[in-house]
Amino acid sequence: MNELNLNEMEMINGGHGGSPTRLPERPGYWVYRIQSGDCLSKIAGRNGTTAEYLKRINPTIHNINDITAGYYIYIPD
């Protein structure tokens, strides 16, 4: 797996709960744009994973209850 380190993610990130700009492609993952009304557990459930796992692969998410509509996150394939 091609993991981005935290410094790389912080350079991409401009806020909390994802990235305000589209994330680069990453093998094994696809990029999802957070929609209004989304919560991490809902996104996780739709994609067969957990909110904790999404938080772990998206280190710019500091609080699983605080994501921002319009921001981008990685979702496992």
All heavy atoms as a GROMACS GRO file, in nm:
protein
  609
    1MET      N    1   0.085  -0.117   0.000
    1MET     CA    2   0.000   0.000   0.000
    1MET      C    3   0.090   0.124   0.000
    1MET      O    4   0.189   0.130   0.069
    1MET     CB    5  -0.090  -0.004   0.124
    1MET     CG    6  -0.172   0.117   0.141
    1MET     SD    7  -0.281   0.122   0.287
    1MET     CE    8  -0.286  -0.040   0.350
    2ASN      N    9   0.054   0.222  -0.078
    2ASN     CA   10   0.131   0.345  -0.087
    2ASN      C   11   0.074   0.447   0.011
    2ASN      O   12  -0.014   0.524  -0.022
    2ASN     CB   13   0.124   0.398  -0.231
    2ASN     CG   14   0.209   0.519  -0.253
    2ASN    OD1   15   0.291   0.555  -0.168
    2ASN    ND2   16   0.188   0.585  -0.364
    3GLU      N   17   0.126   0.447   0.134
    3GLU     CA   18   0.074   0.534   0.240
    3GLU      C   19   0.135   0.674   0.230
    3GLU      O   20   0.254   0.687   0.206
    3GLU     CB   21   0.109   0.476   0.378
    3GLU     CG   22   0.045   0.344   0.404
    3GLU     CD   23  -0.088   0.355   0.473
    3GLU    OE1   24  -0.122   0.462   0.524
    3GLU    OE2   25  -0.158   0.253   0.476
    4LEU      N   26   0.053   0.775   0.246
    4LEU     CA   27   0.104   0.911   0.258
    4LEU      C   28   0.138   0.933   0.404
    4LEU      O   29   0.065   0.892   0.492
    4LEU     CB   30  -0.002   1.013   0.216
    4LEU     CG   31  -0.041   1.016   0.070
    4LEU    CD1   32  -0.154   1.117   0.049
    4LEU    CD2   33   0.076   1.050  -0.018
    5ASN      N   34   0.251   1.000   0.430
    5ASN     CA   35   0.280   1.027   0.570
    5ASN      C   36   0.202   1.150   0.616
    5ASN      O   37   0.145   1.223   0.536
    5ASN     CB   38   0.431   1.041   0.594
    5ASN     CG   39   0.492   1.164   0.533
    5ASN    OD1   40   0.434   1.272   0.537
    5ASN    ND2   41   0.610   1.149   0.476
    6LEU      N   42   0.197   1.172   0.745
    6LEU     CA   43   0.116   1.279   0.802
    6LEU      C   44   0.158   1.415   0.749
    6LEU      O   45   0.072   1.499   0.722
    6LEU     CB   46   0.125   1.275   0.955
    6LEU     CG   47   0.034   1.372   1.031
    6LEU    CD1   48  -0.111   1.354   0.990
    6LEU    CD2   49   0.050   1.353   1.179
    7ASN      N   50   0.287   1.440   0.730
    7ASN     CA   51   0.332   1.569   0.678
    7ASN      C   52   0.278   1.594   0.538
    7ASN      O   53   0.236   1.704   0.506
    7ASN     CB   54   0.484   1.578   0.678
    7ASN     CG   55   0.542   1.587   0.816
    7ASN    OD1   56   0.475   1.632   0.910
    7ASN    ND2   57   0.665   1.544   0.832
    8GLU      N   58   0.278   1.491   0.453
    8GLU     CA   59   0.223   1.505   0.318
    8GLU      C   60   0.074   1.536   0.325
    8GLU      O   61   0.025   1.621   0.251
    8GLU     CB   62   0.247   1.379   0.237
    8GLU     CG   63   0.392   1.357   0.199
    8GLU     CD   64   0.414   1.220   0.138
    8GLU    OE1   65   0.360   1.120   0.190
    8GLU    OE2   66   0.487   1.215   0.038
    9MET      N   67   0.001   1.467   0.413
    9MET     CA   68  -0.142   1.492   0.425
    9MET      C   69  -0.170   1.633   0.476
    9MET      O   70  -0.262   1.698   0.430
    9MET     CB   71  -0.206   1.390   0.518
    9MET     CG   72  -0.219   1.251   0.458
    9MET     SD   73  -0.317   1.244   0.308
    9MET     CE   74  -0.478   1.285   0.371
   10GLU      N   75  -0.090   1.682   0.570
   10GLU     CA   76  -0.112   1.816   0.622
   10GLU      C   77  -0.083   1.922   0.515
   10GLU      O   78  -0.146   2.026   0.513
   10GLU     CB   79  -0.028   1.839   0.747
   10GLU     CG   80  -0.087   1.763   0.866
   10GLU     CD   81  -0.006   1.776   0.993
   10GLU    OE1   82   0.103   1.836   0.989
   10GLU    OE2   83  -0.054   1.726   1.095
   11MET      N   84   0.010   1.893   0.423
   11MET     CA   85   0.036   1.988   0.316
   11MET      C   86  -0.082   1.993   0.220
   11MET      O   87  -0.116   2.099   0.168
   11MET     CB   88   0.163   1.947   0.239
   11MET     CG   89   0.290   1.975   0.317
   11MET     SD   90   0.442   1.912   0.244
   11MET     CE   91   0.415   1.920   0.070
   12ILE      N   92  -0.148   1.879   0.197
   12ILE     CA   93  -0.265   1.874   0.110
   12ILE      C   94  -0.383   1.941   0.179
   12ILE      O   95  -0.462   2.012   0.119
   12ILE     CB   96  -0.301   1.727   0.076
   12ILE    CG1   97  -0.192   1.667  -0.012
   12ILE    CG2   98  -0.436   1.717   0.008
   12ILE    CD1   99  -0.203   1.516  -0.027
   13ASN      N  100  -0.395   1.918   0.306
   13ASN     CA  101  -0.511   1.961   0.383
   13ASN      C  102  -0.508   2.110   0.413
   13ASN      O  103  -0.406   2.167   0.437
   13ASN     CB  104  -0.512   1.882   0.516
   13ASN     CG  105  -0.632   1.915   0.599
   13ASN    OD1  106  -0.742   1.923   0.547
   13ASN    ND2  107  -0.612   1.934   0.726
   14GLY      N  108  -0.626   2.171   0.411
   14GLY     CA  109  -0.635   2.311   0.449
   14GLY      C  110  -0.732   2.331   0.563
   14GLY      O  111  -0.764   2.443   0.598
   15GLY      N  112  -0.785   2.226   0.617
   15GLY     CA  113  -0.884   2.236   0.723
   15GLY      C  114  -0.891   2.104   0.797
   15GLY      O  115  -0.795   2.029   0.799
   16HIS      N  116  -1.004   2.074   0.855
   16HIS     CA  117  -1.021   1.950   0.931
   16HIS      C  118  -1.123   1.861   0.863
   16HIS      O  119  -1.213   1.908   0.797
   16HIS     CB  120  -1.065   1.980   1.074
   16HIS     CG  121  -0.962   2.056   1.151
   16HIS    ND1  122  -0.850   1.996   1.201
   16HIS    CD2  123  -0.953   2.187   1.182
   16HIS    CE1  124  -0.776   2.087   1.262
   16HIS    NE2  125  -0.837   2.204   1.252
   17GLY      N  126  -1.109   1.733   0.883
   17GLY     CA  127  -1.208   1.638   0.836
   17GLY      C  128  -1.198   1.603   0.690
   17GLY      O  129  -1.294   1.564   0.629
   18GLY      N  130  -1.080   1.615   0.631
   18GLY     CA  131  -1.060   1.582   0.491
   18GLY      C  132  -0.973   1.686   0.425
   18GLY      O  133  -0.908   1.764   0.491
   19SER      N  134  -0.972   1.685   0.293
   19SER     CA  135  -0.893   1.781   0.217
   19SER      C  136  -0.985   1.869   0.134
   19SER      O  137  -1.075   1.818   0.068
   19SER     CB  138  -0.796   1.706   0.125
   19SER     OG  139  -0.729   1.798   0.042
   20PRO      N  140  -0.963   2.001   0.132
   20PRO     CA  141  -1.048   2.090   0.053
   20PRO      C  142  -1.020   2.079  -0.097
   20PRO      O  143  -1.101   2.123  -0.177
   20PRO     CB  144  -1.014   2.229   0.106
   20PRO     CG  145  -0.875   2.216   0.157
   20PRO     CD  146  -0.864   2.075   0.209
   21THR      N  147  -0.906   2.019  -0.133
   21THR     CA  148  -0.874   1.998  -0.275
   21THR      C  149  -0.875   1.849  -0.303
   21THR      O  150  -0.851   1.767  -0.214
   21THR     CB  151  -0.736   2.056  -0.311
   21THR    OG1  152  -0.638   1.998  -0.225
   21THR    CG2  153  -0.734   2.207  -0.292
   22ARG      N  154  -0.904   1.815  -0.428
   22ARG     CA  155  -0.911   1.673  -0.464
   22ARG      C  156  -0.779   1.605  -0.431
   22ARG      O  157  -0.672   1.655  -0.462
   22ARG     CB  158  -0.944   1.656  -0.611
   22ARG     CG  159  -0.961   1.511  -0.648
   22ARG     CD  160  -1.036   1.494  -0.779
   22ARG     NE  161  -1.040   1.355  -0.817
   22ARG     CZ  162  -1.131   1.268  -0.776
   22ARG    NH1  163  -1.226   1.307  -0.696
   22ARG    NH2  164  -1.128   1.143  -0.815
   23LEU      N  165  -0.788   1.490  -0.367
   23LEU     CA  166  -0.670   1.414  -0.327
   23LEU      C  167  -0.608   1.345  -0.448
   23LEU      O  168  -0.679   1.309  -0.542
   23LEU     CB  169  -0.709   1.309  -0.222
   23LEU     CG  170  -0.760   1.364  -0.090
   23LEU    CD1  171  -0.822   1.252  -0.007
   23LEU    CD2  172  -0.647   1.430  -0.014
   24PRO      N  173  -0.477   1.320  -0.444
   24PRO     CA  174  -0.414   1.245  -0.553
   24PRO      C  175  -0.460   1.099  -0.552
   24PRO      O  176  -0.500   1.047  -0.448
   24PRO     CB  177  -0.265   1.256  -0.522
   24PRO     CG  178  -0.256   1.288  -0.377
   24PRO     CD  179  -0.382   1.361  -0.341
   25GLU      N  180  -0.456   1.037  -0.668
   25GLU     CA  181  -0.490   0.895  -0.678
   25GLU      C  182  -0.397   0.815  -0.587
   25GLU      O  183  -0.280   0.851  -0.569
   25GLU     CB  184  -0.477   0.847  -0.822
   25GLU     CG  185  -0.576   0.913  -0.916
   25GLU     CD  186  -0.722   0.886  -0.880
   25GLU    OE1  187  -0.756   0.770  -0.846
   25GLU    OE2  188  -0.801   0.981  -0.884
   26ARG      N  189  -0.451   0.708  -0.533
   26ARG     CA  190  -0.375   0.623  -0.440
   26ARG      C  191  -0.418   0.479  -0.463
   26ARG      O  192  -0.537   0.448  -0.451
   26ARG     CB  193  -0.408   0.670  -0.299
   26ARG     CG  194  -0.331   0.606  -0.189
   26ARG     CD  195  -0.366   0.677  -0.060
   26ARG     NE  196  -0.317   0.599   0.053
   26ARG     CZ  197  -0.354   0.620   0.177
   26ARG    NH1  198  -0.440   0.714   0.206
   26ARG    NH2  199  -0.306   0.546   0.272
   27PRO      N  200  -0.325   0.390  -0.497
   27PRO     CA  201  -0.362   0.251  -0.523
   27PRO      C  202  -0.439   0.189  -0.406
   27PRO      O  203  -0.401   0.205  -0.290
   27PRO     CB  204  -0.227   0.180  -0.543
   27PRO     CG  205  -0.133   0.290  -0.583
   27PRO     CD  206  -0.181   0.412  -0.510
   28GLY      N  207  -0.548   0.118  -0.438
   28GLY     CA  208  -0.627   0.050  -0.335
   28GLY      C  209  -0.736   0.137  -0.274
   28GLY      O  210  -0.809   0.091  -0.187
   29TYR      N  211  -0.745   0.262  -0.319
   29TYR     CA  212  -0.843   0.356  -0.263
   29TYR      C  213  -0.906   0.437  -0.375
   29TYR      O  214  -0.851   0.450  -0.483
   29TYR     CB  215  -0.775   0.454  -0.165
   29TYR     CG  216  -0.711   0.384  -0.050
   29TYR    CD1  217  -0.578   0.342  -0.055
   29TYR    CD2  218  -0.783   0.356   0.065
   29TYR    CE1  219  -0.519   0.274   0.050
   29TYR    CE2  220  -0.725   0.289   0.172
   29TYR     CZ  221  -0.594   0.249   0.163
   29TYR     OH  222  -0.536   0.182   0.267
   30TRP      N  223  -1.022   0.492  -0.348
   30TRP     CA  224  -1.081   0.590  -0.438
   30TRP      C  225  -1.112   0.714  -0.356
   30TRP      O  226  -1.116   0.711  -0.234
   30TRP     CB  227  -1.203   0.534  -0.510
   30TRP     CG  228  -1.316   0.485  -0.425
   30TRP    CD1  229  -1.325   0.367  -0.358
   30TRP    CD2  230  -1.438   0.554  -0.398
   30TRP    NE1  231  -1.445   0.357  -0.292
   30TRP    CE2  232  -1.517   0.471  -0.315
   30TRP    CE3  233  -1.490   0.677  -0.437
   30TRP    CZ2  234  -1.643   0.508  -0.270
   30TRP    CZ3  235  -1.617   0.712  -0.393
   30TRP    CH2  236  -1.692   0.628  -0.310
   31VAL      N  237  -1.128   0.825  -0.426
   31VAL     CA  238  -1.148   0.954  -0.360
   31VAL      C  239  -1.298   0.985  -0.357
   31VAL      O  240  -1.366   0.977  -0.458
   31VAL     CB  241  -1.070   1.065  -0.435
   31VAL    CG1  242  -1.098   1.201  -0.372
   31VAL    CG2  243  -0.921   1.035  -0.434
   32TYR      N  244  -1.347   1.020  -0.240
   32TYR     CA  245  -1.488   1.053  -0.220
   32TYR      C  246  -1.500   1.198  -0.174
   32TYR      O  247  -1.425   1.241  -0.087
   32TYR     CB  248  -1.550   0.961  -0.115
   32TYR     CG  249  -1.693   0.995  -0.080
   32TYR    CD1  250  -1.796   0.968  -0.168
   32TYR    CD2  251  -1.724   1.057   0.041
   32TYR    CE1  252  -1.928   1.000  -0.138
   32TYR    CE2  253  -1.855   1.089   0.072
   32TYR     CZ  254  -1.957   1.060  -0.018
   32TYR     OH  255  -2.087   1.093   0.012
   33ARG      N  256  -1.593   1.271  -0.232
   33ARG     CA  257  -1.622   1.408  -0.188
   33ARG      C  258  -1.736   1.403  -0.088
   33ARG      O  259  -1.846   1.355  -0.118
   33ARG     CB  260  -1.658   1.497  -0.306
   33ARG     CG  261  -1.672   1.641  -0.264
   33ARG     CD  262  -1.687   1.731  -0.382
   33ARG     NE  263  -1.679   1.869  -0.337
   33ARG     CZ  264  -1.708   1.971  -0.412
   33ARG    NH1  265  -1.744   1.954  -0.538
   33ARG    NH2  266  -1.699   2.093  -0.363
   34ILE      N  267  -1.711   1.450   0.032
   34ILE     CA  268  -1.810   1.449   0.140
   34ILE      C  269  -1.928   1.537   0.101
   34ILE      O  270  -1.912   1.650   0.056
   34ILE     CB  271  -1.746   1.498   0.272
   34ILE    CG1  272  -1.631   1.406   0.312
   34ILE    CG2  273  -1.852   1.505   0.382
   34ILE    CD1  274  -1.543   1.461   0.422
   35GLN      N  275  -2.048   1.481   0.117
   35GLN     CA  276  -2.172   1.551   0.084
   35GLN      C  277  -2.237   1.609   0.210
   35GLN      O  278  -2.215   1.559   0.320
   35GLN     CB  279  -2.271   1.454   0.017
   35GLN     CG  280  -2.215   1.383  -0.105
   35GLN     CD  281  -2.178   1.478  -0.216
   35GLN    OE1  282  -2.259   1.560  -0.259
   35GLN    NE2  283  -2.054   1.469  -0.262
   36SER      N  284  -2.318   1.711   0.191
   36SER     CA  285  -2.393   1.767   0.303
   36SER      C  286  -2.479   1.657   0.365
   36SER      O  287  -2.543   1.580   0.294
   36SER     CB  288  -2.481   1.881   0.252
   36SER     OG  289  -2.554   1.937   0.357
   37GLY      N  290  -2.477   1.645   0.495
   37GLY     CA  291  -2.554   1.544   0.566
   37GLY      C  292  -2.478   1.414   0.589
   37GLY      O  293  -2.526   1.327   0.660
   38ASP      N  294  -2.360   1.400   0.528
   38ASP     CA  295  -2.278   1.281   0.550
   38ASP      C  296  -2.220   1.281   0.691
   38ASP      O  297  -2.192   1.386   0.748
   38ASP     CB  298  -2.159   1.277   0.453
   38ASP     CG  299  -2.190   1.210   0.321
   38ASP    OD1  300  -2.294   1.142   0.310
   38ASP    OD2  301  -2.108   1.225   0.228
   39CYS      N  302  -2.202   1.162   0.744
   39CYS     CA  303  -2.122   1.144   0.864
   39CYS      C  304  -2.029   1.027   0.834
   39CYS      O  305  -2.058   0.944   0.746
   39CYS     CB  306  -2.208   1.120   0.987
   39CYS     SG  307  -2.302   0.969   0.986
   40LEU      N  308  -1.919   1.020   0.902
   40LEU     CA  309  -1.819   0.919   0.871
   40LEU      C  310  -1.875   0.777   0.887
   40LEU      O  311  -1.846   0.690   0.805
   40LEU     CB  312  -1.695   0.940   0.958
   40LEU     CG  313  -1.564   0.898   0.894
   40LEU    CD1  314  -1.539   0.965   0.761
   40LEU    CD2  315  -1.449   0.925   0.988
   41SER      N  316  -1.957   0.755   0.988
   41SER     CA  317  -2.012   0.620   1.006
   41SER      C  318  -2.106   0.582   0.892
   41SER      O  319  -2.109   0.467   0.849
   41SER     CB  320  -2.082   0.607   1.142
   41SER     OG  321  -2.188   0.698   1.152
   42LYS      N  322  -2.180   0.677   0.839
   42LYS     CA  323  -2.269   0.652   0.725
   42LYS      C  324  -2.188   0.620   0.599
   42LYS      O  325  -2.219   0.524   0.528
   42LYS     CB  326  -2.357   0.776   0.703
   42LYS     CG  327  -2.456   0.766   0.591
   42LYS     CD  328  -2.542   0.892   0.592
   42LYS     CE  329  -2.595   0.928   0.457
   42LYS     NZ  330  -2.668   1.054   0.457
   43ILE      N  331  -2.083   0.697   0.575
   43ILE     CA  332  -1.996   0.672   0.460
   43ILE      C  333  -1.931   0.534   0.474
   43ILE      O  334  -1.927   0.456   0.380
   43ILE     CB  335  -1.887   0.781   0.448
   43ILE    CG1  336  -1.950   0.918   0.420
   43ILE    CG2  337  -1.786   0.746   0.341
   43ILE    CD1  338  -1.854   1.035   0.436
   44ALA      N  339  -1.883   0.503   0.594
   44ALA     CA  340  -1.818   0.374   0.621
   44ALA      C  341  -1.916   0.259   0.596
   44ALA      O  342  -1.881   0.161   0.530
   44ALA     CB  343  -1.765   0.370   0.763
   45GLY      N  344  -2.035   0.270   0.649
   45GLY     CA  345  -2.135   0.164   0.633
   45GLY      C  346  -2.169   0.137   0.488
   45GLY      O  347  -2.185   0.021   0.448
   46ARG      N  348  -2.178   0.241   0.407
   46ARG     CA  349  -2.208   0.225   0.264
   46ARG      C  350  -2.093   0.157   0.191
   46ARG      O  351  -2.113   0.104   0.082
   46ARG     CB  352  -2.233   0.362   0.198
   46ARG     CG  353  -2.364   0.425   0.232
   46ARG     CD  354  -2.396   0.542   0.140
   46ARG     NE  355  -2.286   0.636   0.124
   46ARG     CZ  356  -2.284   0.761   0.170
   46ARG    NH1  357  -2.388   0.809   0.235
   46ARG    NH2  358  -2.180   0.839   0.147
   47ASN      N  359  -1.974   0.162   0.249
   47ASN     CA  360  -1.856   0.110   0.181
   47ASN      C  361  -1.793  -0.010   0.251
   47ASN      O  362  -1.679  -0.046   0.222
   47ASN     CB  363  -1.753   0.223   0.165
   47ASN     CG  364  -1.802   0.326   0.066
   47ASN    OD1  365  -1.796   0.304  -0.054
   47ASN    ND2  366  -1.855   0.436   0.116
   48GLY      N  367  -1.867  -0.072   0.343
   48GLY     CA  368  -1.823  -0.196   0.406
   48GLY      C  369  -1.700  -0.182   0.494
   48GLY      O  370  -1.618  -0.273   0.500
   49THR      N  371  -1.688  -0.070   0.561
   49THR     CA  372  -1.575  -0.049   0.651
   49THR      C  373  -1.624   0.022   0.777
   49THR      O  374  -1.745   0.028   0.801
   49THR     CB  375  -1.462   0.030   0.578
   49THR    OG1  376  -1.345   0.030   0.660
   49THR    CG2  377  -1.503   0.170   0.542
   50THR      N  378  -1.534   0.072   0.858
   50THR     CA  379  -1.572   0.141   0.982
   50THR      C  380  -1.525   0.286   0.979
   50THR      O  381  -1.431   0.320   0.907
   50THR     CB  382  -1.509   0.072   1.106
   50THR    OG1  383  -1.367   0.088   1.099
   50THR    CG2  384  -1.546  -0.075   1.112
   51ALA      N  385  -1.588   0.367   1.060
   51ALA     CA  386  -1.547   0.507   1.072
   51ALA      C  387  -1.404   0.516   1.126
   51ALA      O  388  -1.326   0.600   1.081
   51ALA     CB  389  -1.643   0.583   1.163
   52GLU      N  390  -1.369   0.428   1.218
   52GLU     CA  391  -1.232   0.429   1.274
   52GLU      C  392  -1.129   0.398   1.166
   52GLU      O  393  -1.022   0.458   1.164
   52GLU     CB  394  -1.220   0.331   1.390
   52GLU     CG  395  -1.281   0.382   1.518
   52GLU     CD  396  -1.216   0.509   1.571
   52GLU    OE1  397  -1.093   0.526   1.558
   52GLU    OE2  398  -1.289   0.592   1.626
   53TYR      N  399  -1.160   0.304   1.076
   53TYR     CA  400  -1.066   0.273   0.968
   53TYR      C  401  -1.053   0.392   0.873
   53TYR      O  402  -0.943   0.428   0.832
   53TYR     CB  403  -1.108   0.147   0.891
   53TYR     CG  404  -1.009   0.113   0.784
   53TYR    CD1  405  -0.884   0.059   0.818
   53TYR    CD2  406  -1.036   0.135   0.650
   53TYR    CE1  407  -0.790   0.030   0.720
   53TYR    CE2  408  -0.943   0.106   0.551
   53TYR     CZ  409  -0.820   0.054   0.587
   53TYR     OH  410  -0.727   0.027   0.491
   54LEU      N  411  -1.164   0.456   0.839
   54LEU     CA  412  -1.157   0.575   0.753
   54LEU      C  413  -1.074   0.684   0.818
   54LEU      O  414  -0.996   0.752   0.750
   54LEU     CB  415  -1.297   0.626   0.718
   54LEU     CG  416  -1.381   0.536   0.628
   54LEU    CD1  417  -1.517   0.599   0.603
   54LEU    CD2  418  -1.309   0.506   0.498
   55LYS      N  419  -1.089   0.702   0.947
   55LYS     CA  420  -1.009   0.801   1.020
   55LYS      C  421  -0.861   0.765   1.012
   55LYS      O  422  -0.777   0.851   0.990
   55LYS     CB  423  -1.054   0.810   1.165
   55LYS     CG  424  -0.979   0.910   1.248
   55LYS     CD  425  -1.034   0.914   1.390
   55LYS     CE  426  -0.965   1.016   1.475
   55LYS     NZ  427  -0.840   0.969   1.531
   56ARG      N  428  -0.829   0.637   1.025
   56ARG     CA  429  -0.690   0.594   1.023
   56ARG      C  430  -0.625   0.616   0.886
   56ARG      O  431  -0.509   0.655   0.878
   56ARG     CB  432  -0.681   0.447   1.063
   56ARG     CG  433  -0.538   0.400   1.083
   56ARG     CD  434  -0.528   0.260   1.139
   56ARG     NE  435  -0.617   0.171   1.067
   56ARG     CZ  436  -0.684   0.071   1.122
   56ARG    NH1  437  -0.671   0.045   1.249
   56ARG    NH2  438  -0.762  -0.006   1.050
   57ILE      N  439  -0.698   0.593   0.777
   57ILE     CA  440  -0.639   0.610   0.643
   57ILE      C  441  -0.646   0.755   0.596
   57ILE      O  442  -0.588   0.788   0.493
   57ILE     CB  443  -0.700   0.515   0.539
   57ILE    CG1  444  -0.847   0.543   0.514
   57ILE    CG2  445  -0.674   0.371   0.578
   57ILE    CD1  446  -0.906   0.467   0.397
   58ASN      N  447  -0.719   0.838   0.668
   58ASN     CA  448  -0.729   0.981   0.638
   58ASN      C  449  -0.684   1.059   0.761
   58ASN      O  450  -0.766   1.106   0.840
   58ASN     CB  451  -0.875   1.018   0.603
   58ASN     CG  452  -0.921   0.956   0.474
   58ASN    OD1  453  -0.888   1.004   0.366
   58ASN    ND2  454  -0.995   0.847   0.484
   59PRO      N  455  -0.553   1.073   0.781
   59PRO     CA  456  -0.503   1.131   0.905
   59PRO      C  457  -0.542   1.277   0.929
   59PRO      O  458  -0.522   1.327   1.038
   59PRO     CB  459  -0.351   1.115   0.896
   59PRO     CG  460  -0.320   1.076   0.758
   59PRO     CD  461  -0.445   1.026   0.694
   60THR      N  462  -0.600   1.342   0.830
   60THR     CA  463  -0.648   1.479   0.853
   60THR      C  464  -0.782   1.480   0.925
   60THR      O  465  -0.828   1.586   0.966
   60THR     CB  466  -0.659   1.557   0.721
   60THR    OG1  467  -0.745   1.485   0.633
   60THR    CG2  468  -0.523   1.576   0.658
   61ILE      N  469  -0.845   1.363   0.939
   61ILE     CA  470  -0.968   1.354   1.018
   61ILE      C  471  -0.925   1.333   1.163
   61ILE      O  472  -0.870   1.230   1.199
   61ILE     CB  473  -1.058   1.239   0.971
   61ILE    CG1  474  -1.102   1.262   0.827
   61ILE    CG2  475  -1.179   1.225   1.064
   61ILE    CD1  476  -1.179   1.146   0.767
   62HIS      N  477  -0.949   1.434   1.244
   62HIS     CA  478  -0.908   1.427   1.385
   62HIS      C  479  -1.021   1.380   1.475
   62HIS      O  480  -0.998   1.332   1.584
   62HIS     CB  481  -0.858   1.564   1.432
   62HIS     CG  482  -0.743   1.613   1.350
   62HIS    ND1  483  -0.617   1.557   1.356
   62HIS    CD2  484  -0.736   1.711   1.256
   62HIS    CE1  485  -0.537   1.619   1.270
   62HIS    NE2  486  -0.606   1.712   1.209
   63ASN      N  487  -1.145   1.396   1.428
   63ASN     CA  488  -1.262   1.361   1.507
   63ASN      C  489  -1.362   1.296   1.412
   63ASN      O  490  -1.405   1.361   1.316
   63ASN     CB  491  -1.320   1.488   1.570
   63ASN     CG  492  -1.444   1.463   1.652
   63ASN    OD1  493  -1.513   1.363   1.636
   63ASN    ND2  494  -1.475   1.557   1.740
   64ILE      N  495  -1.401   1.172   1.436
   64ILE     CA  496  -1.492   1.104   1.343
   64ILE      C  497  -1.630   1.170   1.336
   64ILE      O  498  -1.705   1.144   1.244
   64ILE     CB  499  -1.506   0.953   1.375
   64ILE    CG1  500  -1.568   0.930   1.512
   64ILE    CG2  501  -1.375   0.881   1.360
   64ILE    CD1  502  -1.601   0.784   1.540
   65ASN      N  503  -1.659   1.258   1.428
   65ASN     CA  504  -1.788   1.329   1.426
   65ASN      C  505  -1.776   1.468   1.365
   65ASN      O  506  -1.871   1.546   1.372
   65ASN     CB  507  -1.842   1.340   1.569
   65ASN     CG  508  -1.869   1.203   1.628
   65ASN    OD1  509  -1.934   1.120   1.566
   65ASN    ND2  510  -1.815   1.178   1.745
   66ASP      N  511  -1.661   1.499   1.306
   66ASP     CA  512  -1.639   1.634   1.252
   66ASP      C  513  -1.575   1.625   1.114
   66ASP      O  514  -1.453   1.627   1.102
   66ASP     CB  515  -1.550   1.714   1.347
   66ASP     CG  516  -1.531   1.858   1.303
   66ASP    OD1  517  -1.614   1.908   1.224
   66ASP    OD2  518  -1.433   1.921   1.347
   67ILE      N  519  -1.660   1.610   1.011
   67ILE     CA  520  -1.612   1.612   0.874
   67ILE      C  521  -1.683   1.727   0.802
   67ILE      O  522  -1.789   1.772   0.846
   67ILE     CB  523  -1.634   1.478   0.801
   67ILE    CG1  524  -1.780   1.437   0.799
   67ILE    CG2  525  -1.546   1.370   0.865
   67ILE    CD1  526  -1.809   1.313   0.716
   68THR      N  527  -1.624   1.774   0.694
   68THR     CA  528  -1.673   1.894   0.628
   68THR      C  529  -1.722   1.863   0.487
   68THR      O  530  -1.647   1.808   0.406
   68THR     CB  531  -1.560   1.999   0.620
   68THR    OG1  532  -1.512   2.022   0.754
   68THR    CG2  533  -1.609   2.129   0.562
   69ALA      N  534  -1.848   1.898   0.458
   69ALA     CA  535  -1.903   1.879   0.324
   69ALA      C  536  -1.817   1.954   0.223
   69ALA      O  537  -1.769   2.064   0.248
   69ALA     CB  538  -2.047   1.930   0.318
   70GLY      N  539  -1.794   1.888   0.108
   70GLY     CA  540  -1.712   1.946   0.004
   70GLY      C  541  -1.566   1.904   0.011
   70GLY      O  542  -1.491   1.921  -0.084
   71TYR      N  543  -1.524   1.848   0.125
   71TYR     CA  544  -1.388   1.800   0.141
   71TYR      C  545  -1.377   1.658   0.085
   71TYR      O  546  -1.478   1.591   0.064
   71TYR     CB  547  -1.347   1.801   0.288
   71TYR     CG  548  -1.301   1.937   0.337
   71TYR    CD1  549  -1.373   2.052   0.309
   71TYR    CD2  550  -1.186   1.949   0.413
   71TYR    CE1  551  -1.329   2.176   0.354
   71TYR    CE2  552  -1.143   2.073   0.459
   71TYR     CZ  553  -1.215   2.185   0.429
   71TYR     OH  554  -1.171   2.307   0.474
   72TYR      N  555  -1.255   1.612   0.063
   72TYR     CA  556  -1.230   1.481   0.004
   72TYR      C  557  -1.162   1.388   0.103
   72TYR      O  558  -1.081   1.432   0.184
   72TYR     CB  559  -1.139   1.495  -0.118
   72TYR     CG  560  -1.203   1.572  -0.231
   72TYR    CD1  561  -1.190   1.709  -0.239
   72TYR    CD2  562  -1.276   1.507  -0.330
   72TYR    CE1  563  -1.248   1.781  -0.341
   72TYR    CE2  564  -1.334   1.577  -0.433
   72TYR     CZ  565  -1.321   1.715  -0.439
   72TYR     OH  566  -1.379   1.786  -0.542
   73ILE      N  567  -1.198   1.260   0.093
   73ILE     CA  568  -1.135   1.158   0.176
   73ILE      C  569  -1.110   1.034   0.090
   73ILE      O  570  -1.169   1.018  -0.018
   73ILE     CB  571  -1.220   1.119   0.298
   73ILE    CG1  572  -1.357   1.064   0.256
   73ILE    CG2  573  -1.235   1.235   0.395
   73ILE    CD1  574  -1.440   1.005   0.370
   74TYR      N  575  -1.020   0.948   0.138
   74TYR     CA  576  -0.995   0.820   0.074
   74TYR      C  577  -1.093   0.716   0.128
   74TYR      O  578  -1.121   0.714   0.248
   74TYR     CB  579  -0.853   0.772   0.102
   74TYR     CG  580  -0.747   0.848   0.026
   74TYR    CD1  581  -0.656   0.927   0.094
   74TYR    CD2  582  -0.738   0.840  -0.111
   74TYR    CE1  583  -0.557   0.997   0.026
   74TYR    CE2  584  -0.640   0.910  -0.181
   74TYR     CZ  585  -0.550   0.988  -0.112
   74TYR     OH  586  -0.454   1.056  -0.180
   75ILE      N  587  -1.140   0.630   0.038
   75ILE     CA  588  -1.226   0.517   0.072
   75ILE      C  589  -1.157   0.392   0.015
   75ILE      O  590  -1.112   0.395  -0.100
   75ILE     CB  591  -1.366   0.529   0.006
   75ILE    CG1  592  -1.433   0.662   0.041
   75ILE    CG2  593  -1.453   0.410   0.039
   75ILE    CD1  594  -1.485   0.674   0.180
   76PRO      N  595  -1.146   0.283   0.092
   76PRO     CA  596  -1.084   0.162   0.036
   76PRO      C  597  -1.167   0.102  -0.076
   76PRO      O  598  -1.291   0.106  -0.071
   76PRO     CB  599  -1.073   0.068   0.155
   76PRO     CG  600  -1.175   0.115   0.252
   76PRO     CD  601  -1.194   0.263   0.228
   77ASP      N  602  -1.098   0.047  -0.178
   77ASP     CA  603  -1.167  -0.022  -0.288
   77ASP      C  604  -1.238  -0.145  -0.238
   77ASP      O  605  -1.201  -0.207  -0.146
   77ASP     CB  606  -1.069  -0.064  -0.397
   77ASP     CG  607  -1.028   0.054  -0.485
   77ASP    OD1  608  -1.097   0.156  -0.487
   77ASP    OD2  609  -0.924   0.040  -0.552
   0.00000   0.00000   0.00000
